[in-house]
Structure formats: C-alpha cells, structure tokens
C-alpha cells in the first residue's frame, strides 16, 4: 500500500456484545462496500454467545479486540485507539450499510476539506418492517447544536469523522451506559457543523429487546451531558440559553418520574439542578 492509499484508509469500528445473531450481517455489509481501503475493527465487549466463533470465520478480513465487559463507550474508544485510518466510521452491530456508504462519504470529505464530520440519511426498520421516522427525528445539516439538545439527531452508524477531531473534542464518555453518542455530538455540534448526505445509506434496525435506546430513564444521562456541556465553557451566550431551557425541561420530566416512583429526594435534586445555570 502506497502513501496515498494509506491516507485514504477508513477505520470502521463495530462494538458488539452478545449479538452474534445480527453481527454477521453487519460485518458483511462492511466487507461488501465498494470502497477499497477499509480497516475493519470489531471490539467484542466480553460476549458470552457465539460471537468469538463467528469472528474467527473471517480470518484476516478484520481485526478483533476482546475486552473485559466495559460498555459501548469503552469499546468504541478501544477501536479508535487501535485505528490507523485518516477517517473513522462506526457501525452498531444491529445496523447495516448499503454498498456505497463509505465511497460517498470519502468523496464528500475530499471535496469539502473544511468538513470534519458528515452523516448520511438512513432507512428505519422495526421488527423487520420499514417505518417512517417522525418529523422531530428529521436530520439537519450544518450547525445543529440547538435542535440536537432535545434529542439525538446524529446516528453513530451514519457518521464519518476525521480522526483529528477526536484530539480536540475527546472520546466517548465511558461513565455513560447510554446516551454516550448524544454526549459526544453535543461537544462536536457546539463548535462545528455536521454535514448531511441526503442519500439513505444505512439501515437502522430497531425493535429488538437489547436495543440501548429502549432502556428506561435515558433522560438522566442526557441531563448529565447537558450539565457537562454547560460547565465546559465552550458555549456561546445563545447556546447556553438554549441548553438551559432544555435542561430545565428534561429535569422537570425526570423529577416527575421520580415522584411517581417514590424517589422524593432524587426528585428534589433534579428540580433544583437547572437553577445552577439561571
């Protein structure tokens, strides 16, 4: 491989935990890409199913990192640390890529050297049937910090990121068991535009029982991320005002849920949390 080809490598990182039943399709969708310069890294988060046996069948087509069960953030970070590519792309083990996904994103980043991150549109599947995302999930292009405060508008499986960006914004927060992507996107979106390729090039599969986005109490982790970004000193006055409004909304909703479950002290904590930024 010459120097030019090395500069074109896309490091693809798939974190996985006990998803052998879906992982093969995800891996195959990477190996079926029409883009030739791919480094595929699978990070196995101490699976106890047949994941290890499945991955052995691929031989040298991929690199496997096995780690003690530490969560998806640690798995992605381990993949980033091992990656040699100029570009980083993530694929969740329950999602799939269409064959031109990497080609189109590399072309976009090559034509737009100022762009540090881009994502593609996606096809949503739930329980094997195609569904249409709600209007509030509509992806945007450009400076999307304020709309991203309400819910995650960037999909890990859809992004491609210049590796250099992680040196500036940091990696995934390993203390978060969920919403770790929301946390990272806020750190990126407050400073840089996230560009959208309007072609749907990933298939996002939902409805299965181990889907992290279905876990209860996710707003607790979003609240943590909002407090982090507010305390970071990165936000403009307008961004701060918008983040405080959303923080108050999420704290009120979460506090109400605590009351319903008899957790009065926790409810009081969240009711007053946003007052620190008023």
N, C-alpha and C positions, 0 to 999 in steps of 0.2 A: 504494500500500500504506500503510495507516494504522499508527499506533504499536503497536497491539495485534497486528496481523498480523506486524510486524517482530519482536516478542518471541516469536512462535511459529515462527520460521524454524528449520528443521533443516538444517544444513550437512552434506551427505553427501559423503564423501571416498572416492574409488576410486583407489588406487595401481595402476599397471599397467606391465608390461614384457613385450613380445612375447607377448601373449595375445589378439590380435585374434580368434582363433577362438572364444574364450569371452566376451570383453568385451561383445559386443553383447547377449547375454542378461542379463548383469549390469546394464548400463545400462538396458535396457528394464524390468527388474524394479524399478528405482528410479522411472522415469518412469510406471510403471503403479501406483504407490502411490495409495491412496485419500486420503492426507493431502495437502492442497493447498499447504502453504507449505514448499517444498523448494528449496534451493540445491545444485545438483549440481556437484561439482568433481572433474575427472579429472586426476590427476598422472601424466603419461607420463614414465617413467624412461629416456628415450632409446631407445625401441623401434626396432627395425630391420625389423619386419614391416609389415603394412598398418594398424597402429593409427591412425596420423595420418589416413589417408584415411577410415577408418571414422568417426572422431570428427567429421570435417568434415560428415558427412551429417546430424548432429543440429542444426546451426545454433546458435541461441541457447538451446536447451534445456539447455545445460550450459556450464561454463567449463573450458577446457583449460589446464593449466600444463605446460609442457615443461621438463624439467631434464636436466642432464648426469647420466649414469648414476651414481647415488649410493646405491641401495638403497631398500628399502621404508620404513625408518625416516625417512630424509630426505624421501621422497615424502609420507608421512603428515604430517610436520611442516610441509612446504610447504603442504599443504592446510589444516592448522589455521591457519597464519599468514594465509592468504587468506580464511578463512571469516568470515562476518558473523553467523551464526546463534547463537542462545542455546544450542542443543543441537548436539552433534557426533555423527555416526554414521559408522562405517566400513563399507565393503563390499569384501572382497577380490575381485579380478577373476575368480576362478574360482567364486565363490559366487553365490547368488540370494536375493532376498527374496520372501516372499509379500505380497500386496497390503495387508494390514492391519498390517504390521510397525511402521511409524512411528506410525500412529494409536494403536496400543495402548501404545507406549512413551511418547508425549507425554501421553496420558491418565494413565498411571501416575505420571509425574514431576509432573504437575499436581496429582494427588490426594495425592502424598507429597512436599511441598516440602523435607523433610529429606533426601530421597534425592538423591545426586549421580551415581549410575551404576546402570543396570539392563541386564540382558541377557534374551534370550528363549531358549526351548528351540529345538532345531534338528533337522532331518532330515538324516541322513547318507546320501550316495550315493557309491559307489565303483565306478568303471568302468561307470557307468550303472545300477547296481543298488542298491536300498536295503539298508543294513546297520544292524544294531543296535549302538550303542556299548557297550563293556564297562562293567561296574559301576564301575570306577575312574574312568571318564570322566563319571560322573553329575554333573550340575550341582547346585550347592547355592545357598542364598540366605542372605544375612546376612554375618556376619564369617567369611570363608572363607580367611583368611591361611594357617593351618596346613595344611589339605588342599591348598591351591594350591602349597605348597612342592614337592610331589612331581611334579606335572605341571600343565600349563596348563588351568585349569577355566573360563576366560573366553575366548570367541571374539571376535576383532575384528569380524567381520561381524554379531555378535549384540548388540553393546553400543550404548547411547546414553548420552552423558556430558554433563553440564552443562559448558559451556565454561570456567566459572570454576575448575573442578577442576584444569585444566592449570597454572594460575598457582601452585597450591600444590604439586603433585607433580612438575611438569616434563613434558617431552615425551618422545617415543621416543628411546632412546639410539642415535645414528647410528653409533656404533662397532660395533654388533652387526649382523652379516649375517643372523642368525636368532635366534629366541627373544626378539626385541625386545618382543613383547607380554607374555611371561612377566615380563620385567624391569619393565615398566610396571605390570602388575597387582599385583606384589608391593608396589610403592610405594603403590598405592592401597589394597590389601586390608589392609595392616597398620594402616591408620588409619580406613578407612570400610567400611561394609557394601556388598556388591554384591548387588542385589536381582534375583530371577529371576521373569520372567513365564513361567509353565509351559506356555504355548501354543507349539508349534513354528512359528516364523515365518520361519526361514531354511532354505535348502537348502545344505548344506555338501558340496561336490563334491571328492572325492579320487581318488587312483589315477593321476593324470597325471604324467609324468616330471619336470616342472619344479616340483612341489609342494615348497615350502621345508621343510615338516615332515618330508620324507623324506630330507633331507640328512644325511650321516654326521657323527658327532661333535657332535651338538647339546648333549650334556651339558656340553661345555666352556663354552658360552655361558650355560647355566643356572648353572654353578658361578660364573662371573664375576658374574652377577646376585645370587647368594646372598651372595657376599663384599661386594658393593656395599651390599646392604641391611643386612648385619651391621655394616658400618662407618659406616652413616648416622646412628646414634644414635636412630633412630625406634622401635626395637622395645622392647617390654616385656620383662621378665625371662623370662616364659613363651614369648614369641615368639622370643626369642634362643635359648633352649634347643632349641626345635623346629627352628629354622633350622640350628643347628649339627649336629644329628642328621642332617638331610637332606644337608647339605653333606658330612659325613663319608661318607655312603652313596654320593653321586654321585662324590666324589673317589676312593673305593676302586674303583668300577666303571670310571671313566675311566682311572685309573692301571693297572688290569689290562689294559685295552685297549692302552695304550701299550707295556706289556711284550710283549704278543703281536706288536706291530708293530716291536719292536726299539728303541723310543724310551725307553731306560732313564733318562736324565736328566729327561725330562719326567715319567716315571712317579714318580720320587722327589719332584719338585716337588709333584705333586698329592697324594701320600701324606702329605706334611707340611703341606700348605696349611691343613687344618682345625685343626691343632694351635694355630694363632694364636688361636683363639677358645675353647680349652679352659680 
